[in-house]
Amino acid sequence: MASQLPIYLDGHASTPIDPQVLKAMLPYLSGQFGNPSSQGHCYGWEAAAAVKYARQTIAEAIHADPEEIIFTSGATEANNLAIKGVAEAYIQRGRHIITVETEHPAVLEPCRYLERLGFEVTYLKVKPDGLIDLQTLAQALRPDTVLVSVMAANSEIGVLQPLTEIGALCRTHQVLFHTDAAQAIGKIALDVEAMSIDLMSLTAHKLYGPKGIGALYVRRRSPRVQLAPQMHGGEQERGVRSGTLATHQIVGFAKAIALGLAEQPQEGERLRLLRDRLYAHLQTLDGIHLNGHLTQRLPGSLNVSIEGVEGAALLLGLRSAIAVSSGSACASGAAKPSPVLLALGRDHKLASASLRFGIGRFNTLEDIETAAAQIMLAVQSLRRGAS
Ligand SMILES: *Cc1c(COP(=O)(O)O)cnc(C)c1O
């Protein structure tokens, strides 16, 4: 069955809520409305029990303990809490942080903020395939380095960084390792023990859960990570993140993760086949350049630069048929090439003529065939107009 138009292929930006997730959430938006912190009556107890169960589900999914999960409003807040919280708590030990040029703004901007406060940040370059070089990371480590922050899966090009190797390196040097796993959770296996991860940011809305909920995993043992709270108030989440817990969001988040785990790895294989099919179609056009490593990437993720077209014009031509995103963000009306694609070494022209596809749970083979046909028509028509 084909999806409604335009066909949604922008799963890196957000995803629709799975009907099962919505169903799990609804009781907590009506009858079971209690505050999980209210310990004097059954409304509070019911909410607290739901939060407890959700916390367990999420912890198990990443091989953590429930007390190591701190709920936040999403991955942006989790990244801010991890980076600023560690920087503040470990200021006596050092003021140097290492991250990567291709990180999400929710990592880069807290780092830039810390630089204005006197911290030093090293922004690692990536190889042309989007992956970091472990040797370069090893060389960047200093005695005053307190944190390394490297994302699990890139939000534009989908590449998967070598978490296990990075974690091992950080552990050897006794430097904390944070990973932004907003795009990765539920799609690839994440294990905070096997990967030596000390802090991990999660969000629900890239995994068929609601917007406005996420979590930060914070290691409690060997080592016990110290974190300075960035939100002060009623001391929820053991004082690390104050604010009334959003029971319905938390329940939906856990359901989304449980569904994601249950469908793996079969769903990953299905998405990989759809993705490869789309890429095979696009490759029949001349001048198609894959952005990011061919196989070391999320199964539903594809990013290509297309010679001889303008990214903005291409999106305009496609918008009634498919919903995708381009490397050219049009915040001010001016097309701006993607910093991630520039970091891969793409020139301005190719960096601003890219399409990012995030194929997901509700996409069918028919969607992919339709999308491919529409893109090929649009590219050919734009190229004819240009010549
Ligand atoms: C979407 C995304 C974020 C932001 O998450 P929110 O929950 O929307 O705040 C952060 N990092 C990455 C890699 C993302 O893809």
The ligand as an SDF file (V2000), in Angstrom:
LIG
                    3D

 15 15  0  0  0  0  0  0  0  0999 V2000
   17.3020   15.3580   16.6290 C   0  0  0  0  0  0  0  0  0  0  0  0
   18.6620   15.3610   17.2140 C   0  0  0  0  0  0  0  0  0  0  0  0
   18.9560   16.0930   18.3710 C   0  0  0  0  0  0  0  0  0  0  0  0
   17.9410   16.9720   19.0490 C   0  0  0  0  0  0  0  0  0  0  0  0
   17.0180   16.1820   19.7250 O   0  0  0  0  0  0  0  0  0  0  0  0
   15.6910   16.8380   20.3350 P   0  0  0  0  0  0  0  0  0  0  0  0
   15.1110   15.7120   21.1160 O   0  0  0  0  0  0  0  0  0  0  0  0
   14.8760   17.2360   19.1610 O   0  0  0  0  0  0  0  0  0  0  0  0
   16.1100   17.9700   21.1990 O   0  0  0  0  0  0  0  0  0  0  0  0
   20.2190   16.0070   18.8790 C   0  0  0  0  0  0  0  0  0  0  0  0
   21.1600   15.2580   18.3080 N   0  0  0  0  0  0  0  0  0  0  0  0
   20.9270   14.5410   17.1990 C   0  0  0  0  0  0  0  0  0  0  0  0
   21.9970   13.6910   16.6030 C   0  0  0  0  0  0  0  0  0  0  0  0
   19.6660   14.5730   16.6170 C   0  0  0  0  0  0  0  0  0  0  0  0
   19.4440   13.8760   15.5040 O   0  0  0  0  0  0  0  0  0  0  0  0
  1  2  1  0
  2  3  1  0
  2 14  2  0
  3  4  1  0
  3 10  2  0
  4  5  1  0
  5  6  1  0
  6  7  2  0
  6  8  1  0
  6  9  1  0
 10 11  1  0
 11 12  2  0
 12 13  1  0
 12 14  1  0
 14 15  1  0
M  END
$$$$
